[in-house]
Amino acid sequence: MSEPLVSVIIPAYDEEAFVAEAIESTLAQTYPRVETIVVDDGSTDRTAEIAAGYEEVKLIRQENRGLSNARNTGVAASNGEILAFLDADDMMLPDRLRVQVGHLLDNPGIGCNLASQETIVEDGAPLPFWARGTETPVFSSPGVMEPTGTPDAYTVTMVFRRRLFDEVGGFDETLVHGGEDADILMRIGEAGVEIAMLKDVVLRRRIHHNNMTQSEGRAKDAIFEVFKRRIDRHREERA
């Protein structure tokens, strides 16, 4: 039985400095069946030109519509039974898909898994708020966010079964200030689907001056909105 096709979705906006490394990290995967989709979300630099230079990459160009829309657009154009997401300024380690997809195949009851990461700090870049302490909010069980003793499992490492992604409706495109990754994990948990947390390090996450997650205030506002929507959904269910 052959391995299922995995679609790696890379949303990109003005990432000419890093997108080549992100793409090459997908092409270097030890997992044998991978398609790479880059969604250029209205970049004003050479991001699309660089991505177009890779014959193995399916490039989609669109006007700037935001991270969630770019991810959903990439999924809509993909063919894989399994979905993996990569930010255009990060890099997957060679065994990422072999580890995470292998875990899903070995555990049919799990719909999504997350894993651990390493960080690369660019010269002069300040550490984001989530990297300053010893306790970072992560999903330690389906639909629950709380500080844990293992702060290195992050939503940027999510790998989904495609049917689950479709069932929960993909990323919420109205969450324009972030939190869309936390939101989709909450909706998965609310659907009663198990989320696994793996200890394997599968990603190199780059810290630089333009990271969206550098802003603590913006992140707090986003998480507040995510939890508010969760409460509203529960109220609607009880009504």
ZADO-1210 file (C-alpha; in nm, 4 decimals, padded with zeros to 6 digits):
<atoms>
<atom x="00.0000" y="00.0000" z="00.0000" code="MET" pos="1"/>
<atom x="00.1554" y="00.3308" z="-00.1086" code="SER" pos="2"/>
<atom x="00.1888" y="00.6263" z="00.1221" code="GLU" pos="3"/>
<atom x="-00.0828" y="00.8941" z="00.0960" code="PRO" pos="4"/>
<atom x="-00.0004" y="01.2149" z="-00.0863" code="LEU" pos="5"/>
<atom x="00.0844" y="01.5029" z="00.1472" code="VAL" pos="6"/>
<atom x="00.0139" y="01.8623" z="00.0439" code="SER" pos="7"/>
<atom x="00.2383" y="02.1246" z="00.2032" code="VAL" pos="8"/>
<atom x="00.0793" y="02.4701" z="00.1960" code="ILE" pos="9"/>
<atom x="00.3120" y="02.7703" z="00.2202" code="ILE" pos="10"/>
<atom x="00.1380" y="03.1106" z="00.2407" code="PRO" pos="11"/>
<atom x="00.3808" y="03.3909" z="00.1584" code="ALA" pos="12"/>
<atom x="00.3701" y="03.7684" z="00.1749" code="TYR" pos="13"/>
<atom x="00.6899" y="03.9646" z="00.1049" code="ASP" pos="14"/>
<atom x="00.9168" y="03.6762" z="00.2036" code="GLU" pos="15"/>
<atom x="01.1804" y="03.7006" z="-00.0707" code="GLU" pos="16"/>
<atom x="01.4575" y="03.6670" z="00.1877" code="ALA" pos="17"/>
<atom x="01.3361" y="03.3321" z="00.3203" code="PHE" pos="18"/>
<atom x="01.0891" y="03.1612" z="00.0866" code="VAL" pos="19"/>
<atom x="01.3549" y="02.9674" z="-00.1057" code="ALA" pos="20"/>
<atom x="01.4736" y="02.7972" z="00.2131" code="GLU" pos="21"/>
<atom x="01.1157" y="02.7097" z="00.3049" code="ALA" pos="22"/>
<atom x="01.0513" y="02.5561" z="-00.0370" code="ILE" pos="23"/>
<atom x="01.3781" y="02.3645" z="-00.0411" code="GLU" pos="24"/>
<atom x="01.3002" y="02.2194" z="00.3010" code="SER" pos="25"/>
<atom x="00.9812" y="02.0657" z="00.1590" code="THR" pos="26"/>
<atom x="01.1625" y="01.9309" z="-00.1453" code="LEU" pos="27"/>
<atom x="01.4216" y="01.7667" z="00.0821" code="ALA" pos="28"/>
<atom x="01.1677" y="01.5618" z="00.2804" code="GLN" pos="29"/>
<atom x="01.2438" y="01.1938" z="00.3332" code="THR" pos="30"/>
<atom x="00.8722" y="01.1202" z="00.2958" code="TYR" pos="31"/>
<atom x="00.8247" y="01.0085" z="-00.0667" code="PRO" pos="32"/>
<atom x="00.4961" y="01.1666" z="-00.1796" code="ARG" pos="33"/>
<atom x="00.4772" y="01.5426" z="-00.1357" code="VAL" pos="34"/>
<atom x="00.3260" y="01.8279" z="-00.3330" code="GLU" pos="35"/>
<atom x="00.4324" y="02.1818" z="-00.2478" code="THR" pos="36"/>
<atom x="00.1917" y="02.4710" z="-00.2948" code="ILE" pos="37"/>
<atom x="00.3006" y="02.8319" z="-00.2454" code="VAL" pos="38"/>
<atom x="00.0260" y="03.0921" z="-00.2226" code="VAL" pos="39"/>
<atom x="00.1702" y="03.4353" z="-00.2916" code="ASP" pos="40"/>
<atom x="-00.0663" y="03.6642" z="-00.1037" code="ASP" pos="41"/>
<atom x="-00.0139" y="03.9862" z="-00.2946" code="GLY" pos="42"/>
<atom x="00.3591" y="04.0243" z="-00.2335" code="SER" pos="43"/>
<atom x="00.5274" y="04.3454" z="-00.3498" code="THR" pos="44"/>
<atom x="00.8743" y="04.1919" z="-00.3651" code="ASP" pos="45"/>
<atom x="01.0279" y="03.8933" z="-00.5515" code="ARG" pos="46"/>
<atom x="00.8522" y="03.6230" z="-00.3504" code="THR" pos="47"/>
<atom x="00.6411" y="03.4959" z="-00.6415" code="ALA" pos="48"/>
<atom x="00.9329" y="03.5150" z="-00.8848" code="GLU" pos="49"/>
<atom x="01.1498" y="03.3032" z="-00.6546" code="ILE" pos="50"/>
<atom x="00.8762" y="03.0435" z="-00.5998" code="ALA" pos="51"/>
<atom x="00.8115" y="03.0246" z="-00.9732" code="ALA" pos="52"/>
<atom x="01.1728" y="02.9205" z="-01.0240" code="GLY" pos="53"/>
<atom x="01.1009" y="02.5773" z="-00.8731" code="TYR" pos="54"/>
<atom x="00.9425" y="02.3396" z="-01.1249" code="GLU" pos="55"/>
<atom x="00.8173" y="02.1144" z="-00.8454" code="GLU" pos="56"/>
<atom x="00.6139" y="02.3954" z="-00.6862" code="VAL" pos="57"/>
<atom x="00.2547" y="02.4823" z="-00.7673" code="LYS" pos="58"/>
<atom x="00.2378" y="02.8624" z="-00.7397" code="LEU" pos="59"/>
<atom x="-00.0855" y="03.0504" z="-00.6821" code="ILE" pos="60"/>
<atom x="-00.0875" y="03.4292" z="-00.7003" code="ARG" pos="61"/>
<atom x="-00.3653" y="03.6384" z="-00.5511" code="GLN" pos="62"/>
<atom x="-00.4364" y="03.9827" z="-00.4136" code="GLU" pos="63"/>
<atom x="-00.3575" y="04.0238" z="-00.0449" code="ASN" pos="64"/>
<atom x="-00.6362" y="03.8510" z="00.1469" code="ARG" pos="65"/>
<atom x="-00.4638" y="03.7472" z="00.4659" code="GLY" pos="66"/>
<atom x="-00.2972" y="03.4382" z="00.6085" code="LEU" pos="67"/>
<atom x="-00.6102" y="03.2299" z="00.6667" code="SER" pos="68"/>
<atom x="-00.7421" y="03.2915" z="00.3169" code="ASN" pos="69"/>
<atom x="-00.4032" y="03.2051" z="00.1646" code="ALA" pos="70"/>
<atom x="-00.3920" y="02.8759" z="00.3553" code="ARG" pos="71"/>
<atom x="-00.7483" y="02.7879" z="00.2585" code="ASN" pos="72"/>
<atom x="-00.6757" y="02.8790" z="-00.1035" code="THR" pos="73"/>
<atom x="-00.3768" y="02.6465" z="-00.1007" code="GLY" pos="74"/>
<atom x="-00.5836" y="02.3631" z="00.0422" code="VAL" pos="75"/>
<atom x="-00.8524" y="02.4138" z="-00.2236" code="ALA" pos="76"/>
<atom x="-00.5874" y="02.3732" z="-00.4949" code="ALA" pos="77"/>
<atom x="-00.4252" y="02.0698" z="-00.3347" code="SER" pos="78"/>
<atom x="-00.4711" y="01.6974" z="-00.3912" code="ASN" pos="79"/>
<atom x="-00.3308" y="01.5412" z="-00.0750" code="GLY" pos="80"/>
<atom x="-00.5085" y="01.3200" z="00.1760" code="GLU" pos="81"/>
<atom x="-00.2876" y="01.4780" z="00.4421" code="ILE" pos="82"/>
<atom x="-00.2282" y="01.8519" z="00.4857" code="LEU" pos="83"/>
<atom x="00.0788" y="02.0163" z="00.6347" code="ALA" pos="84"/>
<atom x="00.1397" y="02.3868" z="00.6764" code="PHE" pos="85"/>
<atom x="00.4647" y="02.5810" z="00.6706" code="LEU" pos="86"/>
<atom x="00.5221" y="02.9535" z="00.7102" code="ASP" pos="87"/>
<atom x="00.7377" y="03.1022" z="00.4361" code="ALA" pos="88"/>
<atom x="01.0053" y="03.2158" z="00.6828" code="ASP" pos="89"/>
<atom x="01.0457" y="02.8747" z="00.8500" code="ASP" pos="90"/>
<atom x="01.2053" y="02.5440" z="00.7468" code="MET" pos="91"/>
<atom x="01.0988" y="02.1835" z="00.7919" code="MET" pos="92"/>
<atom x="01.3559" y="01.9318" z="00.9079" code="LEU" pos="93"/>
<atom x="01.3995" y="01.6463" z="00.6567" code="PRO" pos="94"/>
<atom x="01.2024" y="01.3882" z="00.8578" code="ASP" pos="95"/>
<atom x="00.9078" y="01.6107" z="00.9503" code="ARG" pos="96"/>
<atom x="00.6507" y="01.4498" z="00.7242" code="LEU" pos="97"/>
<atom x="00.7826" y="01.0982" z="00.7762" code="ARG" pos="98"/>
<atom x="00.7396" y="01.1432" z="01.1525" code="VAL" pos="99"/>
<atom x="00.4069" y="01.3255" z="01.1627" code="GLN" pos="100"/>
<atom x="00.2321" y="01.1479" z="00.8777" code="VAL" pos="101"/>
<atom x="00.3618" y="00.8154" z="01.0059" code="GLY" pos="102"/>
<atom x="00.2062" y="00.8919" z="01.3435" code="HIS" pos="103"/>
<atom x="-00.1317" y="00.9667" z="01.1839" code="LEU" pos="104"/>
<atom x="-00.1203" y="00.6466" z="00.9819" code="LEU" pos="105"/>
<atom x="-00.0360" y="00.4441" z="01.2921" code="ASP" pos="106"/>
<atom x="-00.3143" y="00.6103" z="01.4955" code="ASN" pos="107"/>
<atom x="-00.6403" y="00.6223" z="01.2970" code="PRO" pos="108"/>
<atom x="-00.8304" y="00.7893" z="01.5829" code="GLY" pos="109"/>
<atom x="-00.6116" y="01.1002" z="01.5762" code="ILE" pos="110"/>
<atom x="-00.7125" y="01.3717" z="01.3339" code="GLY" pos="111"/>
<atom x="-00.4292" y="01.6168" z="01.3803" code="CYS" pos="112"/>
<atom x="-00.0884" y="01.6217" z="01.5423" code="ASN" pos="113"/>
<atom x="00.1571" y="01.8884" z="01.6464" code="LEU" pos="114"/>
<atom x="00.5273" y="01.8565" z="01.7177" code="ALA" pos="115"/>
<atom x="00.8237" y="02.0495" z="01.8527" code="SER" pos="116"/>
<atom x="01.0454" y="02.3144" z="01.7019" code="GLN" pos="117"/>
<atom x="01.3856" y="02.4739" z="01.7124" code="GLU" pos="118"/>
<atom x="01.4248" y="02.8489" z="01.6795" code="THR" pos="119"/>
<atom x="01.6631" y="03.0542" z="01.4680" code="ILE" pos="120"/>
<atom x="01.7066" y="03.4126" z="01.5866" code="VAL" pos="121"/>
<atom x="01.8177" y="03.6587" z="01.3201" code="GLU" pos="122"/>
<atom x="02.0853" y="03.9085" z="01.4241" code="ASP" pos="123"/>
<atom x="01.9315" y="04.1916" z="01.6250" code="GLY" pos="124"/>
<atom x="01.5817" y="04.0451" z="01.6326" code="ALA" pos="125"/>
<atom x="01.4106" y="04.0673" z="01.9730" code="PRO" pos="126"/>
<atom x="01.2727" y="03.7500" z="02.1218" code="LEU" pos="127"/>
<atom x="00.8931" y="03.7348" z="02.0888" code="PRO" pos="128"/>
<atom x="00.6921" y="03.7276" z="02.4086" code="PHE" pos="129"/>
<atom x="00.6186" y="03.3543" z="02.3754" code="TRP" pos="130"/>
<atom x="00.9895" y="03.2681" z="02.3799" code="ALA" pos="131"/>
<atom x="01.0867" y="03.4692" z="02.6873" code="ARG" pos="132"/>
<atom x="00.9501" y="03.2510" z="02.9658" code="GLY" pos="133"/>
<atom x="00.9608" y="02.8862" z="03.0608" code="THR" pos="134"/>
<atom x="00.5864" y="02.8339" z="03.0258" code="GLU" pos="135"/>
<atom x="00.4106" y="02.8947" z="02.6969" code="THR" pos="136"/>
<atom x="00.0411" y="02.8365" z="02.6227" code="PRO" pos="137"/>
<atom x="00.0018" y="02.5246" z="02.4107" code="VAL" pos="138"/>
<atom x="-00.2791" y="02.2802" z="02.3496" code="PHE" pos="139"/>
<atom x="-00.2190" y="02.0032" z="02.5993" code="SER" pos="140"/>
<atom x="-00.5484" y="01.8300" z="02.5227" code="SER" pos="141"/>
<atom x="-00.8208" y="01.8728" z="02.2611" code="PRO" pos="142"/>
<atom x="-00.9712" y="02.2201" z="02.2817" code="GLY" pos="143"/>
<atom x="-00.7854" y="02.3206" z="02.6001" code="VAL" pos="144"/>
<atom x="-00.5119" y="02.5828" z="02.6176" code="MET" pos="145"/>
<atom x="-00.3009" y="02.5940" z="02.9315" code="GLU" pos="146"/>
<atom x="00.0630" y="02.6403" z="03.0372" code="PRO" pos="147"/>
<atom x="00.2536" y="02.3138" z="03.0360" code="THR" pos="148"/>
<atom x="00.6031" y="02.1977" z="03.1177" code="GLY" pos="149"/>
<atom x="00.6763" y="02.1326" z="02.7489" code="THR" pos="150"/>
<atom x="00.6497" y="02.4741" z="02.5814" code="PRO" pos="151"/>
<atom x="00.7972" y="02.3677" z="02.2506" code="ASP" pos="152"/>
<atom x="00.4927" y="02.2173" z="02.0754" code="ALA" pos="153"/>
<atom x="00.3442" y="02.4804" z="01.8465" code="TYR" pos="154"/>
<atom x="00.0562" y="02.5175" z="01.6081" code="THR" pos="155"/>
<atom x="00.2901" y="02.6011" z="01.3164" code="VAL" pos="156"/>
<atom x="00.3712" y="02.2286" z="01.3144" code="THR" pos="157"/>
<atom x="00.0108" y="02.1164" z="01.2536" code="MET" pos="158"/>
<atom x="-00.0533" y="01.8215" z="01.0225" code="VAL" pos="159"/>
<atom x="-00.4173" y="01.7349" z="00.9432" code="PHE" pos="160"/>
<atom x="-00.6177" y="01.4638" z="00.7842" code="ARG" pos="161"/>
<atom x="-00.7800" y="01.6451" z="00.4944" code="ARG" pos="162"/>
<atom x="-01.1288" y="01.5193" z="00.5682" code="ARG" pos="163"/>
<atom x="-01.1052" y="01.6665" z="00.9187" code="LEU" pos="164"/>
<atom x="-00.9872" y="02.0026" z="00.7850" code="PHE" pos="165"/>
<atom x="-01.2862" y="02.0097" z="00.5504" code="ASP" pos="166"/>
<atom x="-01.5287" y="01.9019" z="00.8228" code="GLU" pos="167"/>
<atom x="-01.4339" y="02.1856" z="01.0588" code="VAL" pos="168"/>
<atom x="-01.4382" y="02.4419" z="00.7789" code="GLY" pos="169"/>
<atom x="-01.0704" y="02.5289" z="00.7461" code="GLY" pos="170"/>
<atom x="-00.9134" y="02.8438" z="00.8877" code="PHE" pos="171"/>
<atom x="-01.1465" y="03.1260" z="00.9904" code="ASP" pos="172"/>
<atom x="-01.0764" y="03.4062" z="00.7436" code="GLU" pos="173"/>
<atom x="-01.2446" y="03.6674" z="00.9642" code="THR" pos="174"/>
<atom x="-00.9664" y="03.6358" z="01.2232" code="LEU" pos="175"/>
<atom x="-00.7453" y="03.8885" z="01.0477" code="VAL" pos="176"/>
<atom x="-00.5225" y="03.9697" z="01.3463" code="HIS" pos="177"/>
<atom x="-00.4078" y="03.6154" z="01.4231" code="GLY" pos="178"/>
<atom x="-00.5297" y="03.3303" z="01.6402" code="GLY" pos="179"/>
<atom x="-00.6622" y="03.1336" z="01.3429" code="GLU" pos="180"/>
<atom x="-00.4421" y="02.8358" z="01.4303" code="ASP" pos="181"/>
<atom x="-00.5636" y="02.8266" z="01.7909" code="ALA" pos="182"/>
<atom x="-00.9206" y="02.8641" z="01.6684" code="ASP" pos="183"/>
<atom x="-00.9106" y="02.5659" z="01.4348" code="ILE" pos="184"/>
<atom x="-00.7594" y="02.3479" z="01.7071" code="LEU" pos="185"/>
<atom x="-01.0389" y="02.4499" z="01.9426" code="MET" pos="186"/>
<atom x="-01.2997" y="02.3588" z="01.6828" code="ARG" pos="187"/>
<atom x="-01.1327" y="02.0222" z="01.6309" code="ILE" pos="188"/>
<atom x="-01.1420" y="01.9603" z="02.0052" code="GLY" pos="189"/>
<atom x="-01.5062" y="02.0648" z="02.0254" code="GLU" pos="190"/>
<atom x="-01.5823" y="01.8110" z="01.7527" code="ALA" pos="191"/>
<atom x="-01.4438" y="01.5401" z="01.9815" code="GLY" pos="192"/>
<atom x="-01.1427" y="01.4625" z="01.7618" code="VAL" pos="193"/>
<atom x="-00.8153" y="01.3795" z="01.9303" code="GLU" pos="194"/>
<atom x="-00.5102" y="01.6031" z="01.8812" code="ILE" pos="195"/>
<atom x="-00.1695" y="01.4477" z="01.9483" code="ALA" pos="196"/>
<atom x="00.1384" y="01.6304" z="02.0754" code="MET" pos="197"/>
<atom x="00.4670" y="01.4794" z="01.9562" code="LEU" pos="198"/>
<atom x="00.8039" y="01.5411" z="02.1174" code="LYS" pos="199"/>
<atom x="00.9939" y="01.5143" z="01.7893" code="ASP" pos="200"/>
<atom x="01.1599" y="01.8344" z="01.6678" code="VAL" pos="201"/>
<atom x="01.0344" y="01.8823" z="01.3115" code="VAL" pos="202"/>
<atom x="01.0693" y="02.2534" z="01.2356" code="LEU" pos="203"/>
<atom x="01.3174" y="02.5391" z="01.2469" code="ARG" pos="204"/>
<atom x="01.1206" y="02.8529" z="01.3258" code="ARG" pos="205"/>
<atom x="01.2824" y="03.1802" z="01.2321" code="ARG" pos="206"/>
<atom x="01.2630" y="03.4820" z="01.4610" code="ILE" pos="207"/>
<atom x="01.3096" y="03.8110" z="01.2780" code="HIS" pos="208"/>
<atom x="01.1928" y="04.1706" z="01.2997" code="HIS" pos="209"/>
<atom x="00.8848" y="04.1247" z="01.0829" code="ASN" pos="210"/>
<atom x="00.7330" y="03.8226" z="01.2579" code="ASN" pos="211"/>
<atom x="00.3600" y="03.8636" z="01.3081" code="MET" pos="212"/>
<atom x="00.3997" y="03.6977" z="01.6483" code="THR" pos="213"/>
<atom x="00.6388" y="03.9670" z="01.7741" code="GLN" pos="214"/>
<atom x="00.3461" y="04.1787" z="01.8971" code="SER" pos="215"/>
<atom x="00.2292" y="04.0642" z="02.2398" code="GLU" pos="216"/>
<atom x="-00.0651" y="04.3038" z="02.2409" code="GLY" pos="217"/>
<atom x="-00.1873" y="04.1826" z="01.9035" code="ARG" pos="218"/>
<atom x="-00.1511" y="03.8200" z="02.0101" code="ALA" pos="219"/>
<atom x="-00.3493" y="03.8800" z="02.3297" code="LYS" pos="220"/>
<atom x="-00.6265" y="04.0521" z="02.1344" code="ASP" pos="221"/>
<atom x="-00.6371" y="03.7605" z="01.8909" code="ALA" pos="222"/>
<atom x="-00.6571" y="03.4960" z="02.1636" code="ILE" pos="223"/>
<atom x="-00.9276" y="03.6976" z="02.3431" code="PHE" pos="224"/>
<atom x="-01.1319" y="03.6949" z="02.0212" code="GLU" pos="225"/>
<atom x="-01.0751" y="03.3207" z="01.9742" code="VAL" pos="226"/>
<atom x="-01.2001" y="03.2397" z="02.3249" code="PHE" pos="227"/>
<atom x="-01.4946" y="03.4791" z="02.2854" code="LYS" pos="228"/>
<atom x="-01.5998" y="03.2940" z="01.9719" code="ARG" pos="229"/>
<atom x="-01.5689" y="02.9639" z="02.1518" code="ARG" pos="230"/>
<atom x="-01.7980" y="03.0886" z="02.4300" code="ILE" pos="231"/>
<atom x="-02.0453" y="03.2172" z="02.1717" code="ASP" pos="232"/>
<atom x="-02.0515" y="02.8754" z="02.0010" code="ARG" pos="233"/>
<atom x="-02.1269" y="02.7054" z="02.3332" code="HIS" pos="234"/>
<atom x="-02.4086" y="02.9492" z="02.4003" code="ARG" pos="235"/>
<atom x="-02.5579" y="02.8795" z="02.0591" code="GLU" pos="236"/>
<atom x="-02.5413" y="02.5042" z="02.1232" code="GLU" pos="237"/>
<atom x="-02.7301" y="02.5440" z="02.4522" code="ARG" pos="238"/>
<atom x="-02.9933" y="02.7772" z="02.3062" code="ALA" pos="239"/>
</atoms>
